[in-house]
Amino acid sequence: MAKTPPPVRYCRFMVDGRSYSGQIRDNAVDIVEGDPFTSLIPIRLSYPIDRVKFLPPFTPKKIWCIGRNYVGHAKELNHEIPKEPLVFLKSTSAIAGSGDFIRIPDWAGVIHYEGELAVVIGLGGKNITEEDALSHVAGYSIINDVTAREMQNTDGQWMRSKSFDTFAPFGPAVLLQKELPASTVVRTMVNGCVKQQSEISQMIFSVPKIIAHISRFATLEQGDVIATGTPEGVGPIVCGDIVEIEIDGIGKLRSICSE
């Protein structure tokens, strides 16, 4: 019996000054034509993974974010458990790629990392049911919802504190499948030390519930990204820190903190 091929991990990357669409395969990246929302055509040209510079897989149309979606995270910040998904938006101009810098202004106060599973919408829609929600998913990626924590608390709304340039590292790939195992782990490391580690089964609101909730009041579009919330263990980052967020099956998103 023929083996089922593994799910595609789509990426964008640069090598020798040129950018390409690609598919990660073991320790290589194969060039392809297409994008996560169309068919992918192999070009029969590959590069070793250590030669490439990953770019954001694409530029989202919108970045929807879910706050306090893990009980432990809500409690560590002394917040109540939400009764429905807490939704906010993050600017697309905050997007950065894996290996890029998180730029930390010296006037922005305490800055926190927040490692999160990102859902990529492949089929838009309005009033999507929970039962049908996963058919609207193109795949999954990783996002760091970097936050100016003091500013978040004083502003009364979260847009500024979450939307500094480079405050949304995204990638390195999109895993093209409709559903992830409940045992999938989100893990965040700072300078090699594990700070966050949780299965996505611990989310208060599941991916289908989040998609259904957002689509009740706003039309989801192809190319939207939903950041599904961060587990407990958030903490400060400073210039010189290296932040790595790893999710089973997707890869590792790496950022360097700088001024």
GIGI-V333434 format. One record per pair of residues at least 6 apart in sequence whose C-alpha atoms are under 8 Angstrom apart, sorted by sequence separation. I is the first residue (numbers start at 1). GAP is how many residues later the second one is. D is the distance in Angstrom with one decimal. If there is no record, write none. Layout:
I GAP D
I GAP D
//
This chain:
13 6 5.5
14 6 6.3
23 6 5.5
24 6 6.4
34 6 4.8
68 6 5.0
74 6 6.4
75 6 7.8
96 6 8.0
152 6 5.3
188 6 5.9
189 6 5.4
214 6 7.5
246 6 4.3
12 7 7.1
13 7 5.5
22 7 6.0
23 7 5.1
33 7 5.5
34 7 6.6
74 7 6.3
104 7 7.6
187 7 7.1
188 7 5.6
189 7 7.0
245 7 5.5
246 7 6.3
12 8 5.7
13 8 6.5
22 8 5.3
23 8 6.5
32 8 6.0
33 8 5.0
152 8 7.6
187 8 7.6
188 8 4.8
244 8 6.4
245 8 5.1
12 9 4.6
13 9 7.1
22 9 4.4
23 9 6.7
32 9 5.2
33 9 6.5
151 9 7.8
152 9 5.1
187 9 5.3
188 9 6.6
244 9 5.5
245 9 6.6
11 10 5.9
12 10 5.8
21 10 5.9
22 10 5.0
32 10 4.5
33 10 7.1
71 10 6.6
151 10 5.6
152 10 7.8
186 10 7.4
187 10 4.4
244 10 4.4
10 11 7.4
11 11 5.1
20 11 6.5
21 11 5.5
22 11 7.7
31 11 6.4
32 11 5.4
125 11 7.9
186 11 5.6
187 11 6.7
243 11 5.8
244 11 6.4
10 12 5.8
11 12 5.9
20 12 7.6
21 12 6.3
30 12 7.3
31 12 5.7
123 12 7.6
124 12 6.5
149 12 6.9
185 12 6.6
186 12 5.5
242 12 7.1
243 12 5.2
10 13 4.7
11 13 7.1
21 13 7.1
30 13 7.6
31 13 7.0
68 13 7.1
69 13 7.9
123 13 4.5
148 13 4.7
185 13 5.4
186 13 6.2
242 13 5.8
243 13 6.4
9 14 5.5
10 14 6.6
21 14 7.1
30 14 7.0
31 14 5.7
68 14 7.1
122 14 5.5
123 14 6.7
147 14 5.5
148 14 6.6
185 14 4.3
186 14 7.0
242 14 4.7
243 14 7.7
8 15 6.5
9 15 5.5
30 15 5.9
31 15 5.9
121 15 5.9
122 15 5.1
123 15 7.4
147 15 4.9
184 15 5.3
185 15 6.2
241 15 6.1
242 15 6.3
8 16 7.5
9 16 7.8
30 16 4.2
69 16 7.3
121 16 4.7
122 16 4.2
146 16 6.2
183 16 5.3
184 16 5.8
240 16 6.7
241 16 5.3
29 17 5.4
30 17 6.6
69 17 8.0
120 17 6.0
121 17 5.4
122 17 7.6
145 17 6.9
182 17 6.8
183 17 6.5
184 17 7.8
239 17 7.9
240 17 5.3
28 18 6.4
29 18 5.4
67 18 7.3
68 18 7.1
119 18 7.0
120 18 5.5
121 18 7.3
182 18 5.8
183 18 6.4
210 18 8.0
239 18 4.7
240 18 6.0
28 19 5.6
29 19 6.3
66 19 6.3
67 19 5.2
119 19 7.9
120 19 5.3
182 19 4.8
238 19 6.3
239 19 4.5
28 20 4.4
29 20 5.7
66 20 5.4
67 20 6.4
119 20 6.3
120 20 5.6
147 20 7.1
237 20 7.4
238 20 7.5
239 20 6.2
27 21 6.1
28 21 4.6
66 21 4.9
67 21 7.6
119 21 4.7
120 21 7.2
146 21 4.8
207 21 7.4
27 22 5.3
65 22 5.7
66 22 6.6
118 22 5.6
119 22 6.4
145 22 6.5
146 22 6.2
27 23 7.9
64 23 6.9
65 23 5.3
117 23 7.1
118 23 4.9
144 23 7.4
145 23 5.5
64 24 6.1
65 24 5.8
117 24 6.2
118 24 5.1
144 24 5.5
145 24 7.6
10 25 7.6
24 25 8.0
64 25 4.9
65 25 7.0
117 25 5.1
118 25 5.9
143 25 6.4
144 25 5.3
10 26 6.6
63 26 5.8
64 26 6.6
116 26 6.0
117 26 6.4
143 26 5.7
144 26 6.7
203 26 7.9
62 27 7.5
63 27 5.4
115 27 7.5
116 27 5.4
143 27 4.6
62 28 7.7
63 28 6.7
115 28 6.3
116 28 6.0
142 28 5.8
143 28 6.7
62 29 7.4
63 29 6.4
115 29 4.8
116 29 7.1
141 29 7.4
142 29 5.4
62 30 6.4
114 30 5.3
115 30 6.6
141 30 5.8
142 30 7.4
61 31 7.3
113 31 6.5
114 31 5.0
141 31 7.4
142 31 7.9
60 32 6.5
113 32 6.5
114 32 5.8
141 32 6.0
59 33 7.2
113 33 4.8
114 33 7.6
141 33 4.8
198 33 6.3
112 34 5.8
113 34 6.6
140 34 5.3
141 34 6.3
197 34 7.1
111 35 7.0
112 35 5.2
139 35 5.9
140 35 5.1
196 35 6.4
197 35 8.0
15 36 6.8
59 36 7.5
111 36 5.6
112 36 6.5
139 36 5.2
140 36 6.7
196 36 6.3
15 37 5.1
111 37 4.5
112 37 6.5
139 37 4.3
140 37 7.4
196 37 4.9
14 38 5.7
15 38 6.4
110 38 5.9
111 38 5.8
138 38 5.9
139 38 4.9
195 38 5.5
196 38 7.0
13 39 6.2
14 39 5.1
56 39 7.4
109 39 6.5
110 39 5.8
138 39 6.5
139 39 5.8
195 39 7.1
13 40 5.4
14 40 6.4
56 40 6.3
108 40 6.4
109 40 7.4
110 40 6.2
137 40 7.7
138 40 6.3
139 40 7.8
13 41 4.2
14 41 7.0
55 41 7.6
56 41 4.4
109 41 6.2
137 41 5.5
12 42 6.0
13 42 5.0
55 42 4.7
56 42 7.0
109 42 7.3
11 43 7.3
12 43 5.2
54 43 6.3
55 43 6.5
108 43 7.3
135 43 6.8
11 44 7.5
12 44 6.4
54 44 5.8
134 44 5.8
11 45 7.5
12 45 4.9
53 45 8.0
54 45 7.1
134 45 6.8
186 45 7.9
11 46 4.9
12 46 7.4
53 46 7.4
10 47 7.2
191 50 6.0
192 50 7.9
190 51 6.7
191 51 5.1
190 52 5.7
191 52 6.5
192 52 7.9
190 53 4.6
120 54 7.8
189 54 5.8
190 54 6.4
188 55 7.2
189 55 5.1
188 56 5.7
189 56 6.3
188 57 4.4
187 58 5.6
188 58 6.4
186 59 7.3
187 59 5.2
186 60 6.1
187 60 6.3
186 61 4.9
103 62 7.3
185 62 5.7
186 62 7.3
103 63 6.2
184 63 7.0
185 63 5.9
102 64 5.2
103 64 7.7
184 64 5.7
101 65 7.0
102 65 6.3
102 67 7.7
91 68 7.6
90 69 6.2
94 69 5.5
100 69 7.8
117 69 7.0
88 70 7.5
89 70 6.7
93 70 7.5
94 70 5.8
95 70 7.2
96 70 5.2
116 70 6.8
88 71 7.7
91 71 7.8
92 71 8.0
94 71 4.2
95 71 5.6
96 71 7.5
98 71 6.5
115 71 7.2
90 72 6.0
91 72 5.2
93 72 6.1
94 72 4.6
95 72 6.7
96 72 5.9
97 72 5.5
98 72 6.6
115 72 7.2
90 73 5.5
93 73 7.7
94 73 5.1
95 73 4.6
96 73 4.4
97 73 5.6
98 73 6.0
115 73 5.8
134 73 7.9
94 74 5.0
95 74 5.5
96 74 6.0
97 74 6.3
98 74 5.5
134 74 6.3
175 74 7.3
94 75 7.7
95 75 6.4
97 75 6.9
133 75 5.1
175 75 5.7
92 76 8.0
132 76 7.9
133 76 7.9
174 76 6.8
131 77 7.3
173 77 6.4
130 78 4.9
133 78 6.2
172 78 7.9
173 78 7.1
129 79 7.9
130 79 5.6
133 79 6.5
172 79 6.8
172 80 6.7
115 81 7.6
130 81 7.3
171 81 7.9
172 81 5.7
130 82 5.4
145 82 7.8
171 82 5.9
128 83 7.2
129 83 5.4
170 83 7.1
128 84 5.1
143 84 6.8
169 84 7.5
37 85 6.0
127 85 6.5
36 86 7.9
169 86 7.2
128 87 5.9
119 88 7.8
127 88 5.0
128 88 7.3
126 89 4.8
127 89 4.7
125 90 6.9
126 90 6.4
127 90 7.8
126 91 7.9
126 92 6.7
127 92 7.9
126 93 4.7
125 94 5.6
126 94 6.5
124 95 7.0
125 95 5.3
124 96 4.9
125 96 6.6
124 97 4.1
123 98 6.8
124 98 5.0
121 99 7.5
122 99 7.7
123 99 5.2
121 100 6.8
122 100 4.8
37 101 6.9
121 101 5.3
122 101 6.3
144 101 7.6
36 102 6.9
121 102 5.6
122 102 8.0
120 103 6.5
121 103 5.3
142 103 7.3
120 104 6.1
121 104 6.2
142 104 7.6
120 105 4.7
121 105 7.9
142 105 7.2
119 106 5.5
120 106 6.6
118 107 6.3
119 107 5.0
118 108 5.4
119 108 6.5
142 108 7.6
118 109 4.5
119 109 7.4
141 109 6.3
117 110 6.0
118 110 6.1
140 110 7.5
142 110 7.9
143 110 7.7
116 111 6.1
117 111 5.8
142 111 6.7
116 112 6.2
117 112 7.3
56 113 7.9
57 113 7.6
116 113 5.7
117 113 8.0
56 114 5.7
57 114 6.0
116 114 5.1
56 115 5.5
57 115 6.7
115 115 5.6
116 115 7.7
55 116 7.6
56 116 6.5
57 116 5.9
114 116 5.6
115 116 7.5
55 117 7.1
56 117 7.8
57 117 6.8
114 117 7.8
54 118 6.2
85 120 6.7
114 120 5.9
84 121 7.8
113 121 6.0
112 122 6.4
113 122 6.3
112 123 5.1
113 123 6.7
111 124 7.9
112 124 4.4
113 124 6.7
85 125 6.6
111 125 5.4
112 125 5.8
110 126 6.3
111 126 5.8
87 127 7.8
110 127 7.8
111 127 7.4
85 128 7.3
113 130 7.8
115 130 5.9
117 130 7.5
71 131 7.9
70 132 6.3
71 132 7.7
70 133 5.0
71 133 6.9
69 134 5.5
70 134 5.6
104 134 7.5
69 135 5.2
104 135 7.0
69 136 6.4
36 138 7.5
36 140 7.2
24 149 8.0
102 153 6.4
104 153 6.9
106 153 7.2
99 154 7.5
100 154 7.6
101 154 5.6
102 154 5.9
103 154 6.1
104 154 6.0
105 154 5.9
98 155 5.2
99 155 5.2
100 155 5.5
101 155 4.7
102 155 4.7
103 155 5.0
104 155 5.0
76 156 6.8
98 156 5.1
99 156 5.1
100 156 6.4
101 156 5.5
102 156 6.0
103 156 5.1
73 157 6.9
76 157 7.9
98 157 6.1
99 157 6.8
101 157 6.1
73 158 5.4
74 158 7.7
69 159 7.1
70 159 7.0
72 159 6.6
73 159 3.9
11 160 7.7
12 160 8.0
61 160 7.5
64 160 7.5
66 160 7.6
69 160 5.1
70 160 6.6
71 160 7.9
72 160 4.9
73 160 7.0
11 161 6.4
12 161 7.6
61 161 7.8
62 161 7.5
63 161 6.2
64 161 6.1
65 161 5.6
66 161 6.2
67 161 7.7
68 161 6.3
69 161 6.8
70 161 5.4
71 161 7.8
73 161 7.6
11 162 4.6
61 162 5.5
62 162 4.9
63 162 5.0
64 162 4.6
65 162 4.6
66 162 5.2
67 162 5.5
68 162 7.2
69 162 7.7
70 162 7.0
10 163 5.3
11 163 6.5
60 163 5.2
61 163 5.1
62 163 6.3
63 163 5.9
64 163 6.1
65 163 6.2
66 163 5.0
67 163 7.7
9 164 5.6
10 164 5.1
59 164 7.8
60 164 5.3
61 164 7.6
63 164 7.1
65 164 6.9
9 165 5.4
10 165 6.5
60 165 6.1
8 166 8.0
9 166 4.5
10 166 7.2
8 167 5.9
9 167 6.2
7 168 6.6
8 168 5.5
7 169 6.0
8 169 7.9
7 170 6.5
37 185 7.8
9 241 6.9
//
